[in-house]
Amino acid sequence: MHPSTVLRTFLIIIASVFAHVALFAQGAAIKWSKNGNSYYRIEDGDLCLFTLPQHSKTVVVTKKQLTPEGQTTQINGRSFSFSADEKKVLFFTNTKKVWRLQTRGDYWVFDTNTGRLTKLGKNRPISSLMFAKFSPDGAKVAYVSEYNLFVEDLATGNIQQLTKDGNRKFINGTFDWVYEEEFFCRDGFRWSPDSKSIAYWQIDARKTKDYLMVNNTDSIYPFAVPVEYPIAGEAPSPYKIGVVDIASGKTNWMDIPTDATLQSYVPRMEWAANSNELIIQHLNRHQNQSDLMLCNAQTGASQVIYTEKDSAWIDILPTWDNDYIWGGWDWIGNGKEFIWASEKDGWRHLYRISRDGKKEQLITNGNYDVMDIAGIDEKNGYVYFMASPNNGTQKYLYRTKLTGKGVAERVSPANQEGTHDYELSPAATYARHIFSNYYTAYTDEWISLPDHKGLNGENKVNDKLAKASKNNGIEFFKVKTIDGIEMDGWMVKPRNFDSNKKYPVVFYVYTEPWGQNVKDQFGIADNFLYKGDMASDGYIYISIDNRGTPVPKGRNWRKVIYRNIGQVNIRDQAMAAREICKWPFVDTSRIAVWGWSGGGSATLNLMFQYPDIYKTGISVAAVGSIFTYDNVYQERYMGLPQENKADYVQGSPVTHAKNLKGNLLYIHGSGDDNVHYQNAELLLNELIKYNKQFHFMSYPNRTHNISEGPGTYEHLSTLFTSYLRSHCQPGAR
């Protein structure tokens, strides 16, 4: 119920419009050179090197060189990566989607010394290679194919199969559905720094039950599509961490203790700044205790070096800092220390931890949350990070001393209020800067650091700001409820708004720990499902972020929702709506709410628990019973259902469905592998039981995003718009 939800759908649409600003996908649009004074990018089919600050261009690999011998068409590289010496380039092409991302395809190596282009995995099926990467010495490439790990010698072309027992239920070097979905674990192996061995995950999903999705559309006879999917209360798939020696092919397994009944998780694993040890993050089943462990790669012996506990849950780094989805561990001092994040003082702060875990130093100080780690300039003694101490809807670049001394200094210019993103060079001397706010379109520029000056005299963001108009109808506001909770919101009023008249209100909700709706960024208040202009049609459009959403307002704001999803978040939203209903220009007979996935669940709960407020609801791909959702997500925020079943019951929309009074449209795709179609039928049964009349739309074989198939988006948008207009009529009265 997270960013593969409506938020992810929205981001996909935004990304398609502003594709040039996409930074953080696998194989991002640019790759920094090793020295950090230049970057690589594919331009007009050529791989080019751009040297800063002049931005001079050098073609490194031409289109012709990327055309395989005997063919007339060049390979279309979706992404690329370099060997450590930057003499060989790995191109990823002919890609296929695995669950959420295009992570399976073909790989080609181009050698800049010889000019030779070679396809890897010559005996493997087409588009079956995953996560290929050079050994640190550049002599080999390792990859996963069909759940097994391979290594290929670039000089001889010899392919060595390192694991041989892999299948859909016994997975080497990558992950099952829930690890990928909830821990962002996709690439499941790491080269040792000396290029002699590979550490990898093995996931045993043989006892994990399958959800069977029924495909009724792709053949005359329907067939089942199995997805290994552990629901809340089911034990996780057991894991192993192995280190395979390339020369012998032998794997040594790490000795990591686990609970024999409940099991546990290892969501992060890296080499510990040498070729002898691994460092892992080990989470208990409840995800409220994190143990950092060093493992001896030869003997498998492990020791806990650092432990953290939380009365709610512990967020792993990739859940709030997207860069780390593809791995990484922030070592400093040549492996003597590392940087770690914790919320133990009430705010998400960075600490430096000694290798043995016995010493720690707080780096970031103050009542603010670190929103992500932008870069580490160890040479000059700084860490760069994103934060917004004074406004939870915005994001800025800061830096502070790695010693923890002194106060953090804001690097983002004071006049640029809004949301900033950066891609820092390795030495933090240059950065690609992207900015937007609610009235200024996404703009990117190249800057120097730490002075934040545009290269070659350019000043693109300030130029765009100077021309932008704030009069686009969006207003940010705060609302305080009867419970004393103050929340941020945005609102778009109708065009030609008349405060003496009354207007319908449409609330857009998400409400759970994976979604912040109220951000000061461009396009944030667009309703991508509405055909037309809501403001011109006479709607007030509003979104509010309740407690429990990932807003940078401290640990307590985010974690008050623990064991209270479907209760605290729903009351916060409803009490905020009740205050808004007091505004003299709001027509309380025309109050609508809509959302997708977690927002769909919130829509149902709001309609059912507060039918006096919400008269019309449109719910898409909602979790009707939270007992059905996956264990990693649901148990993280709700505990184990075996231990607190009542919380699950109270938080589930089906429990309250009998209270429906208003107009409800429910929408779900029958091929949803995330929030399964079962939720729709459980909800429908409950509504039918109590003779509650409603409207329902099923999209055959569509996934959670309901985006597949010709005409789907047009139909969904038309349905959404016509239902809203019919049951929550637009315009002033």
Summary of the structure (lengths in Angstrom):
residues: 733
radius of gyration: 26.1
end to end distance: 37.4
largest distance: 81.2
contacts: 2504
relative contact order: 0.09
helix: 17%
strand: 35%
